[in-house]
């Protein structure tokens, strides 16, 4: 099963008001395990970067000229490709895989706006899996931000001083695995069921012996045929040693 954990950074909240995507980060999972394959691109939004958005992800702030007082690691987008130069490569990477996104409505809204302006296919809403919705359902009333979920699951996010699409995707992959039951999400191997019938639900529960053995399911003819087969193997037959 192929899944893509992804995140975007933008200039604001509404593509219909002129806001654009400035970064896309994707990480590939196969059977819930990272494969090492990623897709990461910075995008020139062809507009200025609002101070509020710059404060969130540190990208910008002025795309028309280099910053007067650049901060260490600060990223400018003037020389980066515009979305129409990367839109098809993004679709080629995600294909029809499930998209794991925190607050999926926000990212899909922006991606479909950008893809629509290019005349490219839209991403179906059902292709996205929203970890924010999963967290709110699993932990009702509790904070469900990515940072809050990292604290809940003991995931190290100390490098997340600013939002970044690829870094957030890497962190979200760990959060997603925890939300779905860890790296073995469908087997429940790490927990003892509590409250099940036939026991008190304690950690020291042990199965009781059957009050009566189960009846044999082979016929007398089959038993005789097996005994003859073992006898023909000689005195060194393993079956003879096991039955002693």
Secondary structure as UniProt FT lines:
FT   STRAND          2..10
FT   HELIX           15..17
FT   STRAND          21..30
FT   TURN            31..32
FT   STRAND          33..42
FT   HELIX           51..57
FT   TURN            68..69
FT   TURN            72..73
FT   TURN            78..79
FT   HELIX           83..85
FT   HELIX           87..94
FT   TURN            95..96
FT   STRAND          98..101
FT   TURN            102..103
FT   HELIX           104..118
FT   HELIX           125..127
FT   STRAND          128..130
FT   HELIX           131..138
FT   TURN            140..141
FT   HELIX           146..153
FT   TURN            158..159
FT   HELIX           165..179
FT   TURN            180..183
FT   TURN            185..187
FT   TURN            189..190
FT   TURN            197..198
FT   TURN            203..204
FT   HELIX           220..231
FT   TURN            232..233
FT   TURN            235..236
FT   HELIX           238..242
//
